[in-house]
Amino acid sequence: MVHVCQKSMNTYPQEQAFFVSSSVVAGRLLTVMQIAKEISLAAKNAKAIAERAGEKANSFKPITDFIDEMGRETIKLLEEINDQALSVSRSAVEELRCSDACDKFAQAAELLGDHKRANSLHEQVEHIKRDAQSQQKEVRKQANVLLDLLEQIWSCMRASGVISTRSRVEAVSANEYQDSLNVVAETIEKASERIKAIIRDCERTIHLSLN
Amino acid sequence: MKETIIYDEGYQWIMFGRDPEKPEGIIDTNQFMIKDGSRSVLLDPGGVEIFSSMLACVTRHADPSEITDIFASHQDPDIISSLGLWDKATPHAKLHAPWLWEGFIRHFGCNNIQYCGIADEGGEIELSHTRLQFIPAHYLHSSGNFNIYDPKAKILMSGDIGAALEPAGAPMFVEDFDEHIQKMTLFHQRWMPSNRAKNDWVRRVRKLDIDIMAPQHGRLFKGNDVKRFLDWFEALEVGTGVKDSARSYA
């Protein structure tokens, strides 16, 4: 069982350098991965209960397949998001290096004053500035891909709300299995709420450091 | 950053150091540049904190595009943590550094510069007027470590060997060797791990014809002070950290 610490989720600085925040997002998504695995486990439990209940849980069986599929899809999406977050972070580090080099070169040019070679440094500053700008564009592009992927997870979790409501409805007709199926529905509901909270937090972190 | 031309006969050896703008708390370092026609070599170009001052100094003597080679005696940050920035300033340069440290030094950023690993036995770089030799100085202090010897200028850039811990603004050359000993003793005893490596280095370096021995920290040695240094270093017991800690934990 993974315990998500709500406090720690909200104690990161709100405005971080992007190369930090994207890595932080990748780290937080590992927690989401654990929660998604809980959903998959809940799906397996639901399947086992439905098997035991036989005809009494006939209408519940298709839901268990759906939960299972949702869990697997979430995990797959999370792996993709994790790769994307790390890729954005690497681009952001490169952007930072370019900006850092720009600053250092500009300082060196200033130290050279009117020296005949100062121009050659100014040219290099311009060249690196162009590199930094193109790197910045790349970071923004990749960040948008990351935000799109986070939105897809969010949609998945919204669907899970519908599933858990449906599960509760179907559980009513499962007689003595009602409580067990309600536990499954509750597990899915809580897990998806926790994932949604983390996803929103990640989105906020990315927006803040991009602005 | 102060600069001193230490050799100027057809080509130049220039030393940069004693930087008054250097942030507090970081060790003072000597950087060297050999300018031979349209080709320039930087020796131990220093840490990221002094990069701007260094680039400005270097540019006074040569366009960054003329820096064709960089030498890193070993992997320490005060030697080469500026690599990621030189990588942007001199993307076509070659970095000559111990093969042993390649995977480590690349952490400083080496996307454009070509890493040329120096074999344990040493090697050479040929310039127009001279042929620089990489002299093995392993375990003095780093496990993969080289000095540079220029047989024409008779200069040995000795890295951490001969280094001294001194206050800012110290003179460029040793003036009174006996007085200078106290500034070197702790550095060599504590940073250098191996008496065997030290004695082997002394034996090999005694065979070289040296006018100036130029360490990466502190003052340079010239004339008879080079021999005085070799005698003093040979007699010194190094690797004292083991003994000291054994005593503390006994």
Chai-1 contact restraints between the chains, C-beta under 6 A:
chainA,res_idxA,chainB,res_idxB,connection_type,confidence,min_distance_angstrom,max_distance_angstrom,comment,restraint_id
A,R97,B,G84,contact,1.0,0.0,6.0,A-B,restraint_1
A,A101,B,L85,contact,1.0,0.0,6.0,A-B,restraint_2
A,A101,B,K88,contact,1.0,0.0,6.0,A-B,restraint_3
A,K104,B,F51,contact,1.0,0.0,6.0,A-B,restraint_4
A,K104,B,S52,contact,1.0,0.0,6.0,A-B,restraint_5
A,K104,B,L85,contact,1.0,0.0,6.0,A-B,restraint_6
A,Q107,B,S52,contact,1.0,0.0,6.0,A-B,restraint_7
A,A108,B,S52,contact,1.0,0.0,6.0,A-B,restraint_8
A,A108,B,L55,contact,1.0,0.0,6.0,A-B,restraint_9
A,A108,B,A56,contact,1.0,0.0,6.0,A-B,restraint_10
A,L111,B,A56,contact,1.0,0.0,6.0,A-B,restraint_11
A,L112,B,A56,contact,1.0,0.0,6.0,A-B,restraint_12
A,L112,B,T59,contact,1.0,0.0,6.0,A-B,restraint_13
A,R117,B,T59,contact,1.0,0.0,6.0,A-B,restraint_14
A,R117,B,D63,contact,1.0,0.0,6.0,A-B,restraint_15
A,S120,B,D63,contact,1.0,0.0,6.0,A-B,restraint_16
A,I128,B,K88,contact,1.0,0.0,6.0,A-B,restraint_17
